[in-house]
Amino acid sequence: MFDNDAKVIQRMAPLLQRVLIGDPHAANARLLGELLRDMFHCQVWAAPSTDKALKLCGSVEPDLIFVEMNAEALDGIAFAQKLRRGHLTCRKAPVIMMTGHATAAAILGARDVGVHEFLRKPFTVKDLLRRLEAVTLRPRDWIEAVDYVGPDRRRFNSGDYTGALKRSADVFDTPDAERTAQALKILRSAILAVRRDPNQSMRAMQAQGRELEEVGGRLADERLVATAAAFNQYLDQSRGALDQAELEQRAAPLLSYLPKPEAGAAQAA
């Protein structure tokens, strides 16, 4: 192993102390587990099924999860969905999806259920290190919306796919402008979905309210801070009893920060 790889492994090791491998094939799980132990001196648990993997997530709280994408006993897509939308402490842990069939559709499907990286089998040590480096040393923002929960998809960078995963509309002037616009859009969609999915809508609104309060502080925007704080207090006091009409009224001062569409764009739409 090259010196550069050794240095990267040393930096990653503290972030990879507990690893879960969800794979119904014991030999494959054992091989990957031995490789990880050799490199990081970490603890490794293996799960042959979706249910067992979720139970282990609750008991061992892994720092990293590998999961087979589609096997008879283990459905990686279903696992990722349940993990991200559940209430386990490790629900935000990096997930690396593994499969022997890395089509563009499979990669995008994994991305859209909140997977961090995609690893095609068979893989080399170099392939593995690239994915591990991405999830540990280059973390992505967490998105807590209604229809998507997981790392920022616009930063998805699987080594198995070189197609365009970004839209031109995803580019904003500054990081804080981007965060503000994204948080407001998620907040608006969460309010509209409160009857359909009240639990995730509440979680999404709380996350965006905190985000807007933090951004307002960085921008020294006292009005945004106060408005976000008032909305957060309302959510805390509601105790989950949400009325869409009242939500829209309470959120109106925040949503007024949404940029107005340009006249030409509005006509084209």
DRENVEXZA-762176 format. One record per residue (C-alpha): residue number from 1; x, y, z. Coordinates in nm, 3 decimals, always signed. Layout:
<rs>
   i      c1      c2      c3
 NUM       X       Y       Z
...
</rs>
This chain:
<rs>
   i      c1      c2      c3
   1  +0.000  +0.000  +0.000
   2  +0.131  +0.346  -0.094
   3  +0.228  +0.605  +0.168
   4  -0.052  +0.838  +0.057
   5  -0.309  +0.562  +0.109
   6  -0.167  +0.490  +0.455
   7  -0.203  +0.857  +0.550
   8  -0.564  +0.867  +0.428
   9  -0.646  +0.548  +0.618
  10  -0.499  +0.698  +0.933
  11  -0.724  +1.002  +0.896
  12  -1.033  +0.789  +0.832
  13  -0.978  +0.533  +1.109
  14  -1.130  +0.735  +1.398
  15  -1.449  +0.776  +1.192
  16  -1.482  +0.403  +1.116
  17  -1.480  +0.229  +1.451
  18  -1.806  +0.038  +1.406
  19  -1.908  -0.101  +1.066
  20  -2.216  -0.298  +0.967
  21  -2.219  -0.515  +0.654
  22  -2.560  -0.617  +0.525
  23  -2.503  -0.907  +0.286
  24  -2.685  -1.244  +0.270
  25  -2.368  -1.409  +0.139
  26  -2.157  -1.488  +0.445
  27  -1.836  -1.534  +0.246
  28  -1.864  -1.189  +0.088
  29  -1.938  -1.024  +0.422
  30  -1.646  -1.204  +0.585
  31  -1.404  -1.100  +0.309
  32  -1.504  -0.733  +0.330
  33  -1.500  -0.744  +0.709
  34  -1.147  -0.884  +0.722
  35  -1.028  -0.617  +0.480
  36  -1.179  -0.340  +0.692
  37  -1.036  -0.481  +1.015
  38  -0.690  -0.501  +0.861
  39  -0.702  -0.140  +0.746
  40  -0.888  +0.032  +1.030
  41  -0.879  -0.207  +1.329
  42  -1.253  -0.156  +1.355
  43  -1.536  -0.368  +1.489
  44  -1.749  -0.531  +1.220
  45  -2.096  -0.683  +1.237
  46  -2.266  -0.878  +0.956
  47  -2.639  -0.909  +0.885
  48  -2.789  -1.154  +0.633
  49  -3.133  -0.990  +0.608
  50  -3.304  -0.651  +0.606
  51  -3.467  -0.703  +0.947
  52  -3.142  -0.822  +1.109
  53  -2.953  -0.524  +0.962
  54  -3.206  -0.278  +1.107
  55  -3.195  -0.447  +1.448
  56  -2.816  -0.429  +1.454
  57  -2.834  -0.061  +1.359
  58  -3.031  -0.005  +1.677
  59  -2.796  -0.199  +1.901
  60  -2.447  -0.120  +1.769
  61  -2.506  +0.227  +1.615
  62  -2.261  +0.179  +1.327
  63  -2.044  +0.461  +1.194
  64  -2.072  +0.315  +0.843
  65  -2.304  +0.069  +0.671
  66  -2.242  -0.145  +0.363
  67  -2.554  -0.304  +0.219
  68  -2.625  -0.532  -0.076
  69  -2.863  -0.363  -0.315
  70  -3.091  -0.645  -0.416
  71  -3.078  -0.996  -0.278
  72  -3.346  -1.248  -0.183
  73  -3.318  -1.188  +0.191
  74  -3.181  -0.835  +0.190
  75  -3.332  -0.545  -0.001
  76  -3.085  -0.256  +0.023
  77  -3.331  -0.004  -0.116
  78  -3.595  -0.093  +0.145
  79  -3.329  -0.094  +0.417
  80  -3.209  +0.255  +0.327
  81  -3.563  +0.392  +0.317
  82  -3.650  +0.251  +0.659
  83  -3.322  +0.367  +0.810
  84  -3.347  +0.723  +0.682
  85  -3.713  +0.769  +0.778
  86  -3.689  +0.590  +1.112
  87  -3.582  +0.713  +1.453
  88  -3.260  +0.522  +1.511
  89  -2.964  +0.720  +1.640
  90  -2.760  +0.611  +1.338
  91  -3.022  +0.710  +1.076
  92  -2.774  +0.958  +0.923
  93  -2.483  +0.710  +0.910
  94  -2.313  +0.684  +0.569
  95  -2.450  +0.399  +0.358
  96  -2.250  +0.243  +0.075
  97  -2.466  +0.035  -0.159
  98  -2.304  -0.271  -0.319
  99  -2.408  -0.464  -0.628
 100  -2.269  -0.660  -0.918
 101  -2.500  -0.479  -1.162
 102  -2.411  -0.110  -1.158
 103  -2.646  +0.035  -1.419
 104  -2.723  +0.406  -1.434
 105  -3.079  +0.333  -1.317
 106  -2.952  +0.132  -1.019
 107  -2.710  +0.406  -0.916
 108  -2.972  +0.679  -0.939
 109  -3.221  +0.459  -0.754
 110  -2.973  +0.416  -0.469
 111  -2.903  +0.788  -0.466
 112  -3.272  +0.870  -0.439
 113  -3.324  +0.663  -0.120
 114  -3.046  +0.842  +0.064
 115  -2.740  +0.628  -0.007
 116  -2.405  +0.805  +0.015
 117  -2.199  +0.601  -0.231
 118  -2.228  +0.310  -0.472
 119  -1.972  +0.027  -0.494
 120  -1.970  -0.220  -0.780
 121  -1.862  -0.580  -0.711
 122  -1.604  -0.713  -0.758
 123  -1.410  -0.412  -0.635
 124  -1.047  -0.329  -0.575
 125  -0.893  -0.184  -0.259
 126  -0.856  +0.142  -0.448
 127  -1.229  +0.143  -0.530
 128  -1.312  +0.081  -0.165
 129  -1.080  +0.354  -0.038
 130  -1.231  +0.609  -0.278
 131  -1.580  +0.542  -0.141
 132  -1.462  +0.544  +0.220
 133  -1.275  +0.870  +0.169
 134  -1.586  +1.027  +0.016
 135  -1.813  +0.938  +0.309
 136  -1.567  +1.021  +0.588
 137  -1.341  +1.304  +0.473
 138  -1.580  +1.478  +0.230
 139  -1.913  +1.480  +0.413
 140  -2.220  +1.623  +0.243
 141  -2.500  +1.836  +0.383
 142  -2.797  +1.644  +0.521
 143  -3.135  +1.700  +0.353
 144  -3.444  +1.648  +0.568
 145  -3.739  +1.684  +0.334
 146  -4.067  +1.496  +0.295
 147  -4.003  +1.299  -0.022
 148  -3.626  +1.271  +0.028
 149  -3.415  +1.211  +0.338
 150  -3.039  +1.173  +0.306
 151  -2.717  +1.341  +0.195
 152  -2.736  +1.620  -0.061
 153  -2.798  +1.443  -0.394
 154  -2.648  +1.727  -0.592
 155  -2.309  +1.634  -0.448
 156  -2.347  +1.265  -0.534
 157  -2.026  +1.148  -0.703
 158  -2.026  +0.773  -0.760
 159  -1.715  +0.646  -0.931
 160  -1.935  +0.407  -1.129
 161  -2.132  +0.677  -1.308
 162  -2.012  +0.980  -1.501
 163  -2.347  +1.113  -1.619
 164  -2.488  +1.451  -1.524
 165  -2.649  +1.442  -1.181
 166  -2.681  +1.820  -1.133
 167  -2.919  +2.071  -1.280
 168  -2.825  +2.426  -1.371
 169  -3.094  +2.542  -1.129
 170  -2.897  +2.383  -0.845
 171  -2.629  +2.652  -0.863
 172  -2.670  +2.950  -0.630
 173  -2.463  +3.263  -0.573
 174  -2.329  +3.178  -0.228
 175  -2.346  +2.881  +0.011
 176  -2.578  +3.074  +0.244
 177  -2.804  +3.181  -0.043
 178  -2.821  +2.818  -0.150
 179  -2.902  +2.699  +0.200
 180  -3.172  +2.961  +0.247
 181  -3.343  +2.889  -0.084
 182  -3.330  +2.514  -0.031
 183  -3.461  +2.533  +0.326
 184  -3.751  +2.755  +0.222
 185  -3.848  +2.525  -0.066
 186  -3.841  +2.221  +0.162
 187  -4.043  +2.408  +0.424
 188  -4.308  +2.501  +0.168
 189  -4.336  +2.142  +0.039
 190  -4.351  +2.003  +0.395
 191  -4.646  +2.227  +0.479
 192  -4.830  +2.107  +0.168
 193  -4.763  +1.743  +0.265
 194  -4.866  +1.768  +0.630
 195  -5.187  +1.569  +0.581
 196  -5.019  +1.303  +0.368
 197  -4.715  +1.246  +0.593
 198  -4.749  +1.440  +0.920
 199  -4.452  +1.279  +1.098
 200  -4.195  +1.343  +0.825
 201  -4.346  +1.683  +0.751
 202  -4.290  +1.784  +1.113
 203  -3.935  +1.652  +1.108
 204  -3.864  +1.838  +0.783
 205  -4.012  +2.165  +0.910
 206  -3.817  +2.149  +1.234
 207  -3.493  +2.083  +1.045
 208  -3.551  +2.372  +0.805
 209  -3.651  +2.606  +1.085
 210  -3.323  +2.538  +1.264
 211  -3.132  +2.577  +0.939
 212  -3.291  +2.915  +0.867
 213  -3.220  +3.039  +1.218
 214  -2.853  +2.939  +1.182
 215  -2.819  +3.096  +0.838
 216  -2.981  +3.414  +0.964
 217  -2.722  +3.431  +1.239
 218  -2.434  +3.392  +0.992
 219  -2.585  +3.662  +0.770
 220  -2.651  +3.891  +1.067
 221  -3.013  +3.905  +0.950
 222  -3.196  +3.972  +1.276
 223  -3.538  +3.957  +1.111
 224  -3.470  +3.610  +0.966
 225  -3.339  +3.486  +1.299
 226  -3.641  +3.616  +1.489
 227  -3.889  +3.489  +1.230
 228  -3.733  +3.142  +1.221
 229  -3.714  +3.128  +1.601
 230  -4.084  +3.216  +1.630
 231  -4.177  +2.946  +1.381
 232  -3.960  +2.690  +1.563
 233  -4.128  +2.779  +1.891
 234  -4.470  +2.733  +1.732
 235  -4.371  +2.387  +1.607
 236  -4.236  +2.288  +1.948
 237  -4.555  +2.397  +2.118
 238  -4.784  +2.230  +1.866
 239  -4.684  +1.882  +1.993
 240  -4.749  +1.733  +1.651
 241  -5.106  +1.864  +1.621
 242  -5.065  +2.042  +1.288
 243  -5.325  +2.231  +1.088
 244  -5.222  +2.319  +0.733
 245  -5.402  +2.653  +0.723
 246  -5.244  +2.767  +1.049
 247  -4.904  +2.638  +0.935
 248  -4.929  +2.844  +0.618
 249  -5.014  +3.152  +0.823
 250  -4.730  +3.095  +1.070
 251  -4.478  +3.024  +0.794
 252  -4.576  +3.318  +0.573
 253  -4.312  +3.558  +0.718
 254  -4.043  +3.298  +0.647
 255  -4.171  +3.208  +0.302
 256  -4.163  +3.576  +0.209
 257  -3.786  +3.527  +0.182
 258  -3.836  +3.304  -0.122
 259  -3.708  +3.483  -0.434
 260  -3.985  +3.601  -0.662
 261  -3.982  +3.436  -1.007
 262  -3.872  +3.660  -1.289
 263  -4.148  +3.786  -1.515
 264  -4.013  +3.603  -1.820
 265  -3.979  +3.279  -1.632
 266  -4.332  +3.307  -1.496
 267  -4.475  +3.361  -1.845
 268  -4.276  +3.068  -1.984
 269  -4.406  +2.842  -1.710
</rs>
